[in-house]
Amino acid sequence: MAADAPDPTPAYFNGLQPGSEASHNGCTIKITSICDGEVRFDLVQQPDGQS
């Protein structure tokens, strides 16, 4: 997962599985599926004032 702002440094989350959540720069995602070459996720939380 990488974000453009405020810190563009990528964050690496190894071992995530469907149902896992990961947070970075105020955003939280929940992994919904992992297939060969593709990861799908839902945005659970984002910083206030962003859409």
PDBQT receptor file of N, H, CA, C and O in Angstrom, charges set to zero:
ATOM      1  N   MET A   1       0.863  -1.163   0.000  1.00  0.00    +0.000 N 
ATOM      2  CA  MET A   1       0.000   0.000   0.000  1.00  0.00    +0.000 C 
ATOM      3  C   MET A   1       0.903   1.217   0.000  1.00  0.00    +0.000 C 
ATOM      4  O   MET A   1       1.870   1.274   0.760  1.00  0.00    +0.000 OA
ATOM      5  N   ALA A   2       0.600   2.184  -0.839  1.00  0.00    +0.000 N 
ATOM      6  H   ALA A   2      -0.185   2.138  -1.456  1.00  0.00    +0.000 HD
ATOM      7  CA  ALA A   2       1.370   3.427  -0.872  1.00  0.00    +0.000 C 
ATOM      8  C   ALA A   2       0.400   4.593  -0.991  1.00  0.00    +0.000 C 
ATOM      9  O   ALA A   2      -0.651   4.483  -1.623  1.00  0.00    +0.000 OA
ATOM     10  N   ALA A   3       0.760   5.688  -0.387  1.00  0.00    +0.000 N 
ATOM     11  H   ALA A   3       1.613   5.778   0.126  1.00  0.00    +0.000 HD
ATOM     12  CA  ALA A   3      -0.079   6.888  -0.447  1.00  0.00    +0.000 C 
ATOM     13  C   ALA A   3       0.760   8.045  -0.969  1.00  0.00    +0.000 C 
ATOM     14  O   ALA A   3       1.962   8.105  -0.710  1.00  0.00    +0.000 OA
ATOM     15  N   ASP A   4       0.137   8.962  -1.701  1.00  0.00    +0.000 N 
ATOM     16  H   ASP A   4      -0.839   8.913  -1.911  1.00  0.00    +0.000 HD
ATOM     17  CA  ASP A   4       0.857  10.098  -2.257  1.00  0.00    +0.000 C 
ATOM     18  C   ASP A   4       1.149  11.178  -1.218  1.00  0.00    +0.000 C 
ATOM     19  O   ASP A   4       2.148  11.889  -1.329  1.00  0.00    +0.000 OA
ATOM     20  N   ALA A   5       0.301  11.304  -0.230  1.00  0.00    +0.000 N 
ATOM     21  H   ALA A   5      -0.510  10.726  -0.141  1.00  0.00    +0.000 HD
ATOM     22  CA  ALA A   5       0.489  12.379   0.738  1.00  0.00    +0.000 C 
ATOM     23  C   ALA A   5      -0.049  11.934   2.088  1.00  0.00    +0.000 C 
ATOM     24  O   ALA A   5      -0.955  11.101   2.102  1.00  0.00    +0.000 OA
ATOM     25  N   PRO A   6       0.411  12.398   3.166  1.00  0.00    +0.000 N 
ATOM     26  CA  PRO A   6       1.512  13.344   3.306  1.00  0.00    +0.000 C 
ATOM     27  C   PRO A   6       2.882  12.667   3.208  1.00  0.00    +0.000 C 
ATOM     28  O   PRO A   6       3.880  13.367   3.036  1.00  0.00    +0.000 OA
ATOM     29  N   ASP A   7       2.972  11.365   3.306  1.00  0.00    +0.000 N 
ATOM     30  H   ASP A   7       2.161  10.796   3.445  1.00  0.00    +0.000 HD
ATOM     31  CA  ASP A   7       4.244  10.655   3.247  1.00  0.00    +0.000 C 
ATOM     32  C   ASP A   7       4.170   9.616   2.130  1.00  0.00    +0.000 C 
ATOM     33  O   ASP A   7       3.485   8.605   2.285  1.00  0.00    +0.000 OA
ATOM     34  N   PRO A   8       4.859   9.841   1.008  1.00  0.00    +0.000 N 
ATOM     35  CA  PRO A   8       4.747   8.921  -0.130  1.00  0.00    +0.000 C 
ATOM     36  C   PRO A   8       5.540   7.628   0.018  1.00  0.00    +0.000 C 
ATOM     37  O   PRO A   8       5.562   6.818  -0.909  1.00  0.00    +0.000 OA
ATOM     38  N   THR A   9       6.193   7.411   1.164  1.00  0.00    +0.000 N 
ATOM     39  H   THR A   9       6.175   8.068   1.918  1.00  0.00    +0.000 HD
ATOM     40  CA  THR A   9       6.980   6.205   1.357  1.00  0.00    +0.000 C 
ATOM     41  C   THR A   9       6.064   4.988   1.396  1.00  0.00    +0.000 C 
ATOM     42  O   THR A   9       5.132   4.944   2.198  1.00  0.00    +0.000 OA
ATOM     43  N   PRO A  10       6.319   3.993   0.536  1.00  0.00    +0.000 N 
ATOM     44  CA  PRO A  10       5.480   2.783   0.561  1.00  0.00    +0.000 C 
ATOM     45  C   PRO A  10       5.591   2.052   1.897  1.00  0.00    +0.000 C 
ATOM     46  O   PRO A  10       6.641   2.070   2.539  1.00  0.00    +0.000 OA
ATOM     47  N   ALA A  11       4.537   1.434   2.294  1.00  0.00    +0.000 N 
ATOM     48  H   ALA A  11       3.683   1.420   1.773  1.00  0.00    +0.000 HD
ATOM     49  CA  ALA A  11       4.529   0.579   3.486  1.00  0.00    +0.000 C 
ATOM     50  C   ALA A  11       4.244  -0.832   3.008  1.00  0.00    +0.000 C 
ATOM     51  O   ALA A  11       3.369  -1.043   2.167  1.00  0.00    +0.000 OA
ATOM     52  N   TYR A  12       4.967  -1.783   3.530  1.00  0.00    +0.000 N 
ATOM     53  H   TYR A  12       5.677  -1.612   4.213  1.00  0.00    +0.000 HD
ATOM     54  CA  TYR A  12       4.808  -3.178   3.119  1.00  0.00    +0.000 C 
ATOM     55  C   TYR A  12       4.162  -3.970   4.240  1.00  0.00    +0.000 C 
ATOM     56  O   TYR A  12       4.578  -3.890   5.395  1.00  0.00    +0.000 OA
ATOM     57  N   PHE A  13       3.137  -4.737   3.883  1.00  0.00    +0.000 N 
ATOM     58  H   PHE A  13       2.799  -4.802   2.944  1.00  0.00    +0.000 HD
ATOM     59  CA  PHE A  13       2.408  -5.551   4.841  1.00  0.00    +0.000 C 
ATOM     60  C   PHE A  13       2.431  -6.991   4.333  1.00  0.00    +0.000 C 
ATOM     61  O   PHE A  13       1.652  -7.353   3.451  1.00  0.00    +0.000 OA
ATOM     62  N   ASN A  14       3.299  -7.789   4.873  1.00  0.00    +0.000 N 
ATOM     63  H   ASN A  14       3.932  -7.495   5.590  1.00  0.00    +0.000 HD
ATOM     64  CA  ASN A  14       3.408  -9.179   4.454  1.00  0.00    +0.000 C 
ATOM     65  C   ASN A  14       2.423 -10.042   5.235  1.00  0.00    +0.000 C 
ATOM     66  O   ASN A  14       2.109  -9.759   6.392  1.00  0.00    +0.000 OA
ATOM     67  N   GLY A  15       1.947 -11.085   4.591  1.00  0.00    +0.000 N 
ATOM     68  H   GLY A  15       2.201 -11.315   3.652  1.00  0.00    +0.000 HD
ATOM     69  CA  GLY A  15       1.098 -12.057   5.278  1.00  0.00    +0.000 C 
ATOM     70  C   GLY A  15      -0.365 -11.676   5.391  1.00  0.00    +0.000 C 
ATOM     71  O   GLY A  15      -1.105 -12.324   6.131  1.00  0.00    +0.000 OA
ATOM     72  N   LEU A  16      -0.809 -10.639   4.679  1.00  0.00    +0.000 N 
ATOM     73  H   LEU A  16      -0.207 -10.113   4.078  1.00  0.00    +0.000 HD
ATOM     74  CA  LEU A  16      -2.226 -10.284   4.737  1.00  0.00    +0.000 C 
ATOM     75  C   LEU A  16      -3.055 -11.352   4.044  1.00  0.00    +0.000 C 
ATOM     76  O   LEU A  16      -2.644 -11.913   3.028  1.00  0.00    +0.000 OA
ATOM     77  N   GLN A  17      -4.211 -11.622   4.597  1.00  0.00    +0.000 N 
ATOM     78  H   GLN A  17      -4.545 -11.166   5.422  1.00  0.00    +0.000 HD
ATOM     79  CA  GLN A  17      -5.145 -12.595   4.050  1.00  0.00    +0.000 C 
ATOM     80  C   GLN A  17      -6.520 -11.945   3.968  1.00  0.00    +0.000 C 
ATOM     81  O   GLN A  17      -6.745 -10.913   4.600  1.00  0.00    +0.000 OA
ATOM     82  N   PRO A  18      -7.445 -12.523   3.206  1.00  0.00    +0.000 N 
ATOM     83  CA  PRO A  18      -8.805 -11.971   3.198  1.00  0.00    +0.000 C 
ATOM     84  C   PRO A  18      -9.324 -11.812   4.630  1.00  0.00    +0.000 C 
ATOM     85  O   PRO A  18      -9.224 -12.719   5.456  1.00  0.00    +0.000 OA
ATOM     86  N   GLY A  19      -9.874 -10.640   4.889  1.00  0.00    +0.000 N 
ATOM     87  H   GLY A  19      -9.955  -9.903   4.218  1.00  0.00    +0.000 HD
ATOM     88  CA  GLY A  19     -10.362 -10.321   6.231  1.00  0.00    +0.000 C 
ATOM     89  C   GLY A  19      -9.376  -9.503   7.040  1.00  0.00    +0.000 C 
ATOM     90  O   GLY A  19      -9.760  -8.879   8.029  1.00  0.00    +0.000 OA
ATOM     91  N   SER A  20      -8.096  -9.494   6.636  1.00  0.00    +0.000 N 
ATOM     92  H   SER A  20      -7.784 -10.002   5.832  1.00  0.00    +0.000 HD
ATOM     93  CA  SER A  20      -7.078  -8.708   7.336  1.00  0.00    +0.000 C 
ATOM     94  C   SER A  20      -7.287  -7.229   7.061  1.00  0.00    +0.000 C 
ATOM     95  O   SER A  20      -7.789  -6.845   6.005  1.00  0.00    +0.000 OA
ATOM     96  N   GLU A  21      -6.891  -6.397   8.035  1.00  0.00    +0.000 N 
ATOM     97  H   GLU A  21      -6.483  -6.710   8.893  1.00  0.00    +0.000 HD
ATOM     98  CA  GLU A  21      -6.915  -4.953   7.856  1.00  0.00    +0.000 C 
ATOM     99  C   GLU A  21      -5.506  -4.411   7.960  1.00  0.00    +0.000 C 
ATOM    100  O   GLU A  21      -4.674  -4.953   8.687  1.00  0.00    +0.000 OA
ATOM    101  N   ALA A  22      -5.240  -3.336   7.231  1.00  0.00    +0.000 N 
ATOM    102  H   ALA A  22      -5.916  -2.895   6.641  1.00  0.00    +0.000 HD
ATOM    103  CA  ALA A  22      -3.946  -2.668   7.274  1.00  0.00    +0.000 C 
ATOM    104  C   ALA A  22      -4.194  -1.163   7.259  1.00  0.00    +0.000 C 
ATOM    105  O   ALA A  22      -5.108  -0.679   6.591  1.00  0.00    +0.000 OA
ATOM    106  N   SER A  23      -3.368  -0.434   8.004  1.00  0.00    +0.000 N 
ATOM    107  H   SER A  23      -2.626  -0.827   8.546  1.00  0.00    +0.000 HD
ATOM    108  CA  SER A  23      -3.499   1.022   8.087  1.00  0.00    +0.000 C 
ATOM    109  C   SER A  23      -2.194   1.685   7.702  1.00  0.00    +0.000 C 
ATOM    110  O   SER A  23      -1.109   1.185   8.000  1.00  0.00    +0.000 OA
ATOM    111  N   HIS A  24      -2.318   2.838   7.024  1.00  0.00    +0.000 N 
ATOM    112  H   HIS A  24      -3.199   3.245   6.782  1.00  0.00    +0.000 HD
ATOM    113  CA  HIS A  24      -1.151   3.623   6.618  1.00  0.00    +0.000 C 
ATOM    114  C   HIS A  24      -1.618   5.048   6.349  1.00  0.00    +0.000 C 
ATOM    115  O   HIS A  24      -2.583   5.262   5.616  1.00  0.00    +0.000 OA
ATOM    116  N   ASN A  25      -0.938   6.013   6.940  1.00  0.00    +0.000 N 
ATOM    117  H   ASN A  25      -0.154   5.839   7.536  1.00  0.00    +0.000 HD
ATOM    118  CA  ASN A  25      -1.253   7.442   6.723  1.00  0.00    +0.000 C 
ATOM    119  C   ASN A  25      -2.726   7.764   6.979  1.00  0.00    +0.000 C 
ATOM    120  O   ASN A  25      -3.310   8.574   6.260  1.00  0.00    +0.000 OA
ATOM    121  N   GLY A  26      -3.323   7.154   7.975  1.00  0.00    +0.000 N 
ATOM    122  H   GLY A  26      -2.848   6.497   8.560  1.00  0.00    +0.000 HD
ATOM    123  CA  GLY A  26      -4.704   7.460   8.337  1.00  0.00    +0.000 C 
ATOM    124  C   GLY A  26      -5.765   6.716   7.556  1.00  0.00    +0.000 C 
ATOM    125  O   GLY A  26      -6.955   6.859   7.837  1.00  0.00    +0.000 OA
ATOM    126  N   CYS A  27      -5.353   5.919   6.576  1.00  0.00    +0.000 N 
ATOM    127  H   CYS A  27      -4.386   5.803   6.347  1.00  0.00    +0.000 HD
ATOM    128  CA  CYS A  27      -6.303   5.101   5.808  1.00  0.00    +0.000 C 
ATOM    129  C   CYS A  27      -6.228   3.662   6.283  1.00  0.00    +0.000 C 
ATOM    130  O   CYS A  27      -5.147   3.146   6.567  1.00  0.00    +0.000 OA
ATOM    131  N   THR A  28      -7.366   3.027   6.367  1.00  0.00    +0.000 N 
ATOM    132  H   THR A  28      -8.245   3.446   6.137  1.00  0.00    +0.000 HD
ATOM    133  CA  THR A  28      -7.430   1.611   6.725  1.00  0.00    +0.000 C 
ATOM    134  C   THR A  28      -8.185   0.880   5.631  1.00  0.00    +0.000 C 
ATOM    135  O   THR A  28      -9.264   1.302   5.214  1.00  0.00    +0.000 OA
ATOM    136  N   ILE A  29      -7.602  -0.229   5.168  1.00  0.00    +0.000 N 
ATOM    137  H   ILE A  29      -6.725  -0.572   5.507  1.00  0.00    +0.000 HD
ATOM    138  CA  ILE A  29      -8.268  -1.065   4.172  1.00  0.00    +0.000 C 
ATOM    139  C   ILE A  29      -8.493  -2.449   4.760  1.00  0.00    +0.000 C 
ATOM    140  O   ILE A  29      -7.780  -2.881   5.666  1.00  0.00    +0.000 OA
ATOM    141  N   LYS A  30      -9.495  -3.135   4.229  1.00  0.00    +0.000 N 
ATOM    142  H   LYS A  30     -10.075  -2.784   3.493  1.00  0.00    +0.000 HD
ATOM    143  CA  LYS A  30      -9.768  -4.514   4.609  1.00  0.00    +0.000 C 
ATOM    144  C   LYS A  30      -9.685  -5.359   3.342  1.00  0.00    +0.000 C 
ATOM    145  O   LYS A  30     -10.400  -5.098   2.374  1.00  0.00    +0.000 OA
ATOM    146  N   ILE A  31      -8.822  -6.363   3.342  1.00  0.00    +0.000 N 
ATOM    147  H   ILE A  31      -8.241  -6.575   4.128  1.00  0.00    +0.000 HD
ATOM    148  CA  ILE A  31      -8.622  -7.227   2.183  1.00  0.00    +0.000 C 
ATOM    149  C   ILE A  31      -9.872  -8.084   1.992  1.00  0.00    +0.000 C 
ATOM    150  O   ILE A  31     -10.321  -8.758   2.919  1.00  0.00    +0.000 OA
ATOM    151  N   THR A  32     -10.430  -8.050   0.772  1.00  0.00    +0.000 N 
ATOM    152  H   THR A  32     -10.065  -7.502   0.019  1.00  0.00    +0.000 HD
ATOM    153  CA  THR A  32     -11.628  -8.852   0.491  1.00  0.00    +0.000 C 
ATOM    154  C   THR A  32     -11.305 -10.092  -0.323  1.00  0.00    +0.000 C 
ATOM    155  O   THR A  32     -11.983 -11.111  -0.186  1.00  0.00    +0.000 OA
ATOM    156  N   SER A  33     -10.260 -10.025  -1.185  1.00  0.00    +0.000 N 
ATOM    157  H   SER A  33      -9.710  -9.198  -1.296  1.00  0.00    +0.000 HD
ATOM    158  CA  SER A  33      -9.847 -11.213  -1.931  1.00  0.00    +0.000 C 
ATOM    159  C   SER A  33      -8.424 -11.029  -2.451  1.00  0.00    +0.000 C 
ATOM    160  O   SER A  33      -7.961  -9.914  -2.693  1.00  0.00    +0.000 OA
ATOM    161  N   ILE A  34      -7.754 -12.158  -2.611  1.00  0.00    +0.000 N 
ATOM    162  H   ILE A  34      -8.130 -13.064  -2.415  1.00  0.00    +0.000 HD
ATOM    163  CA  ILE A  34      -6.410 -12.169  -3.171  1.00  0.00    +0.000 C 
ATOM    164  C   ILE A  34      -6.390 -13.229  -4.253  1.00  0.00    +0.000 C 
ATOM    165  O   ILE A  34      -6.645 -14.404  -3.988  1.00  0.00    +0.000 OA
ATOM    166  N   CYS A  35      -6.084 -12.810  -5.480  1.00  0.00    +0.000 N 
ATOM    167  H   CYS A  35      -5.877 -11.856  -5.695  1.00  0.00    +0.000 HD
ATOM    168  CA  CYS A  35      -5.971 -13.720  -6.617  1.00  0.00    +0.000 C 
ATOM    169  C   CYS A  35      -4.605 -13.494  -7.247  1.00  0.00    +0.000 C 
ATOM    170  O   CYS A  35      -3.906 -12.549  -6.882  1.00  0.00    +0.000 OA
ATOM    171  N   ASP A  36      -4.220 -14.338  -8.178  1.00  0.00    +0.000 N 
ATOM    172  H   ASP A  36      -4.788 -15.106  -8.475  1.00  0.00    +0.000 HD
ATOM    173  CA  ASP A  36      -2.935 -14.206  -8.843  1.00  0.00    +0.000 C 
ATOM    174  C   ASP A  36      -2.801 -12.828  -9.489  1.00  0.00    +0.000 C 
ATOM    175  O   ASP A  36      -3.502 -12.518 -10.452  1.00  0.00    +0.000 OA
ATOM    176  N   GLY A  37      -1.905 -12.010  -8.959  1.00  0.00    +0.000 N 
ATOM    177  H   GLY A  37      -1.336 -12.262  -8.176  1.00  0.00    +0.000 HD
ATOM    178  CA  GLY A  37      -1.651 -10.694  -9.531  1.00  0.00    +0.000 C 
ATOM    179  C   GLY A  37      -2.660  -9.623  -9.176  1.00  0.00    +0.000 C 
ATOM    180  O   GLY A  37      -2.608  -8.530  -9.739  1.00  0.00    +0.000 OA
ATOM    181  N   GLU A  38      -3.581  -9.900  -8.259  1.00  0.00    +0.000 N 
ATOM    182  H   GLU A  38      -3.623 -10.789  -7.802  1.00  0.00    +0.000 HD
ATOM    183  CA  GLU A  38      -4.625  -8.918  -7.936  1.00  0.00    +0.000 C 
ATOM    184  C   GLU A  38      -5.057  -9.044  -6.475  1.00  0.00    +0.000 C 
ATOM    185  O   GLU A  38      -5.241 -10.142  -5.950  1.00  0.00    +0.000 OA
ATOM    186  N   VAL A  39      -5.209  -7.896  -5.847  1.00  0.00    +0.000 N 
ATOM    187  H   VAL A  39      -5.060  -7.004  -6.273  1.00  0.00    +0.000 HD
ATOM    188  CA  VAL A  39      -5.737  -7.837  -4.482  1.00  0.00    +0.000 C 
ATOM    189  C   VAL A  39      -6.915  -6.872  -4.503  1.00  0.00    +0.000 C 
ATOM    190  O   VAL A  39      -6.803  -5.760  -5.019  1.00  0.00    +0.000 OA
ATOM    191  N   ARG A  40      -8.032  -7.294  -3.949  1.00  0.00    +0.000 N 
ATOM    192  H   ARG A  40      -8.123  -8.198  -3.530  1.00  0.00    +0.000 HD
ATOM    193  CA  ARG A  40      -9.206  -6.406  -3.833  1.00  0.00    +0.000 C 
ATOM    194  C   ARG A  40      -9.388  -6.065  -2.364  1.00  0.00    +0.000 C 
ATOM    195  O   ARG A  40      -9.115  -6.868  -1.472  1.00  0.00    +0.000 OA
ATOM    196  N   PHE A  41      -9.863  -4.837  -2.144  1.00  0.00    +0.000 N 
ATOM    197  H   PHE A  41     -10.086  -4.184  -2.869  1.00  0.00    +0.000 HD
ATOM    198  CA  PHE A  41     -10.020  -4.378  -0.768  1.00  0.00    +0.000 C 
ATOM    199  C   PHE A  41     -11.136  -3.351  -0.682  1.00  0.00    +0.000 C 
ATOM    200  O   PHE A  41     -11.535  -2.755  -1.682  1.00  0.00    +0.000 OA
ATOM    201  N   ASP A  42     -11.629  -3.156   0.533  1.00  0.00    +0.000 N 
ATOM    202  H   ASP A  42     -11.304  -3.640   1.346  1.00  0.00    +0.000 HD
ATOM    203  CA  ASP A  42     -12.593  -2.105   0.840  1.00  0.00    +0.000 C 
ATOM    204  C   ASP A  42     -11.884  -1.053   1.679  1.00  0.00    +0.000 C 
ATOM    205  O   ASP A  42     -11.065  -1.385   2.535  1.00  0.00    +0.000 OA
ATOM    206  N   LEU A  43     -12.196   0.211   1.436  1.00  0.00    +0.000 N 
ATOM    207  H   LEU A  43     -12.862   0.481   0.740  1.00  0.00    +0.000 HD
ATOM    208  CA  LEU A  43     -11.687   1.289   2.262  1.00  0.00    +0.000 C 
ATOM    209  C   LEU A  43     -12.547   1.351   3.515  1.00  0.00    +0.000 C 
ATOM    210  O   LEU A  43     -13.749   1.606   3.435  1.00  0.00    +0.000 OA
ATOM    211  N   VAL A  44     -11.941   1.122   4.661  1.00  0.00    +0.000 N 
ATOM    212  H   VAL A  44     -10.964   0.915   4.726  1.00  0.00    +0.000 HD
ATOM    213  CA  VAL A  44     -12.665   1.091   5.931  1.00  0.00    +0.000 C 
ATOM    214  C   VAL A  44     -12.668   2.469   6.583  1.00  0.00    +0.000 C 
ATOM    215  O   VAL A  44     -13.677   2.891   7.150  1.00  0.00    +0.000 OA
ATOM    216  N   GLN A  45     -11.537   3.170   6.502  1.00  0.00    +0.000 N 
ATOM    217  H   GLN A  45     -10.718   2.827   6.042  1.00  0.00    +0.000 HD
ATOM    218  CA  GLN A  45     -11.419   4.470   7.150  1.00  0.00    +0.000 C 
ATOM    219  C   GLN A  45     -10.437   5.317   6.358  1.00  0.00    +0.000 C 
ATOM    220  O   GLN A  45      -9.466   4.800   5.805  1.00  0.00    +0.000 OA
ATOM    221  N   GLN A  46     -10.690   6.618   6.304  1.00  0.00    +0.000 N 
ATOM    222  H   GLN A  46     -11.479   7.039   6.753  1.00  0.00    +0.000 HD
ATOM    223  CA  GLN A  46      -9.762   7.554   5.692  1.00  0.00    +0.000 C 
ATOM    224  C   GLN A  46      -9.681   8.792   6.571  1.00  0.00    +0.000 C 
ATOM    225  O   GLN A  46     -10.577   9.048   7.375  1.00  0.00    +0.000 OA
ATOM    226  N   PRO A  47      -8.598   9.566   6.418  1.00  0.00    +0.000 N 
ATOM    227  CA  PRO A  47      -8.471  10.778   7.244  1.00  0.00    +0.000 C 
ATOM    228  C   PRO A  47      -9.659  11.708   7.027  1.00  0.00    +0.000 C 
ATOM    229  O   PRO A  47     -10.218  11.774   5.932  1.00  0.00    +0.000 OA
ATOM    230  N   ASP A  48     -10.033  12.416   8.069  1.00  0.00    +0.000 N 
ATOM    231  H   ASP A  48      -9.579  12.363   8.958  1.00  0.00    +0.000 HD
ATOM    232  CA  ASP A  48     -11.125  13.395   7.966  1.00  0.00    +0.000 C 
ATOM    233  C   ASP A  48     -10.839  14.408   6.875  1.00  0.00    +0.000 C 
ATOM    234  O   ASP A  48      -9.703  14.856   6.715  1.00  0.00    +0.000 OA
ATOM    235  N   GLY A  49     -11.872  14.768   6.124  1.00  0.00    +0.000 N 
ATOM    236  H   GLY A  49     -12.794  14.404   6.254  1.00  0.00    +0.000 HD
ATOM    237  CA  GLY A  49     -11.752  15.778   5.091  1.00  0.00    +0.000 C 
ATOM    238  C   GLY A  49     -11.293  15.258   3.753  1.00  0.00    +0.000 C 
ATOM    239  O   GLY A  49     -11.106  16.045   2.825  1.00  0.00    +0.000 OA
ATOM    240  N   GLN A  50     -11.101  13.946   3.617  1.00  0.00    +0.000 N 
ATOM    241  H   GLN A  50     -11.253  13.306   4.371  1.00  0.00    +0.000 HD
ATOM    242  CA  GLN A  50     -10.688  13.375   2.341  1.00  0.00    +0.000 C 
ATOM    243  C   GLN A  50     -11.792  12.490   1.811  1.00  0.00    +0.000 C 
ATOM    244  O   GLN A  50     -12.507  11.843   2.576  1.00  0.00    +0.000 OA
ATOM    245  N   SER A  51     -11.929  12.464   0.500  1.00  0.00    +0.000 N 
ATOM    246  H   SER A  51     -11.349  12.989  -0.122  1.00  0.00    +0.000 HD
ATOM    247  CA  SER A  51     -12.932  11.589  -0.116  1.00  0.00    +0.000 C 
ATOM    248  C   SER A  51     -12.347  10.855  -1.284  1.00  0.00    +0.000 C 
ATOM    249  O   SER A  51     -13.042  10.071  -1.930  1.00  0.00    +0.000 OA
TER     250      SER A  51
